[in-house]
Amino acid sequence: MNSRYVKNAAIASYDPQVTQVAEKHRLTDKGRMVLAIENEAGHVYRVLFVEGASRYMSVIEALTALGLTDRMGPYSDTSPEGYDNRFAAAAL
C-alpha cells in the first residue's frame, strides 16, 4: 500500500493519475512527509506518505504537473491534521 484512502470520502475523478504518481515514486505507508489530496468537493480523500527529501520534491512536482495546487503554500507549517501539504484541483 502506498497511500491511504479516507473512509467515506468520495474519490476524485483524477485519482488514477494520483495512483500513477504514487506507483512511479514507489511510495510506502511509512513516509515521514504526509501529503493530503482533496477531491472535487474540497475534502481530503487520500493521503500519501513520502520518505526522503528528493522523493518528496519529485512527488510535489508530479502532483503539480497533474494540475493540482498546494493549498497550504510552499512555506507553511504542518496542518493541525498532520498534513505537510494539501493538494487540490486548481479550480477549488
N, C-alpha and C positions, 0 to 999 in steps of 0.2 A: 504494500500500500504506500503510495507516495503523497497522499493527502487525506484529509477527512472531510466528508460532507456534513453539513449541519442538519441535524434531524428536523424534519418537517419544513425545510426551506425549499422553495421552488428552484430547480436547476436552471441556470441561464442558457439561453439559446447558443451562446458561444462556448459552452463547456467543452465540446470536442476539441477546440483549439487550445483551451487551457490544459486539457489532458495531454495533448501533444507536447506542450511546453514541459509539463511535469515529467513525462516519459523521456524526452530528449535530454533533460538535465539530471535524470536519474535521482529524483528526489525521494527521500525516505520520510518516515513519520517521526524521526528523531532529531530533526534540524533545530538549531537554536534561533533562527530568524523565522518569524511567523507572518505570513502574508495572507490576508483575507481577500476573498474575491466576492464581489457583490453580484446579485442577479439584477435583472432589469427593474425590479421594484425597489432596489436600493438596500436589500437585505443581504447579509453575508450568508452564502450558501455553501462555500467551500473554503478550506484553509490549507495552504501549502506550507510545508516545513523545509527550510533550506539550511544547509550546513556549509560554512566556508564563505569568505568574503567574495572570492572570484565567482563562485557559483551563484551567490546572492545577486551580484550585479548582472550576471548573464540572464538570470530569471527575470529581473526587473526590466531589462532591455527587451526581452522576448515578449513579456506581457504588454509593454508599451507599444511594441511593433504590431500587436493584435488590435491596437486602438483603445486599450484600457489606460486609464489615468489613475495616478495615486492620489486619492482624495486627502490623504494626510500630509502630503507635501514631502519634499526631499529632506527637510531638516527638522522633522517632528520627533517628539519622544514617543515611546511605546504608548499605545492607547490604553484606557482603563480595562479593556477586554483582553489585553495582552498582545495586540497586533502591532507589528513593526511597520507594516504598510497595509493599505486598504484600497484595492483596485476596483474600479467600476468602469462601465462603458462611458465614453466621453459625453453622451447625451444626458447622463444622470446628474 
